[in-house]
Amino acid sequence: MSTANIAVYSGTFDPITNGHLDLINRGLNLFDKIIVAIAVNPGKQPLFDLAERRAMIEACFADGEAVEVDCVSGLIVEYAVKRGARAILRGMRAVSDFDYELQLALMNRKLKREVESVFLMPGFRWIYISSSIVKEAARYGGDVEELVPVHVYQALQQKFSKESRENESKMC
């Protein structure tokens, strides 16, 4: 039986932002290892496919073994138990996140009491960003370079320049 103090941090990470990285890095002050679990959500149409998101996250942590990246579908709490994690790490940016996160934490506790939910707030400089907001700004030419890692910024530029060319060819 492993004695490592492991947490699972799940999300779609479409794309990973500096806010996510802040949470992961601060989570490493509390846990020996964090498994970044890219959640497959059939209700969402991601900009980046699973392989692209995984590669982007792995590139952020290429120099360390304390962060592992995996893809997961189904209940995160079940995945956490399967991986020997003691906690599910969640980020809360604003009061608006609280209601949903509380409901999720209570359901996870009902399903698996041995897995704790741990909430961290991102650093103040990242508190207003989300993957959705970053994508929307980047789609319309907004400067998001300081909000994501360099390689993610480049991937966003590439995706949206291709999308822009395709849309232009469909116009009148």
Buried (B, 14 or more C-beta within 10 A) or exposed (E): EEEEEBBBBBBBBBBBBBBBBBBBBBBBEEBEBBBBBBBEEEEEEBBBEBEBBBBBBEBBBEEEEBBBBBEBEEEBBBBBBEBBBBBBBBBBBEEEBEEEBEEBBEEBBEEBEEBBBBBBBBEEEBBEBBBEBBBEBBBEEEEBBEBBBEBBBEBBBEBBEEEEEEEEEEEE
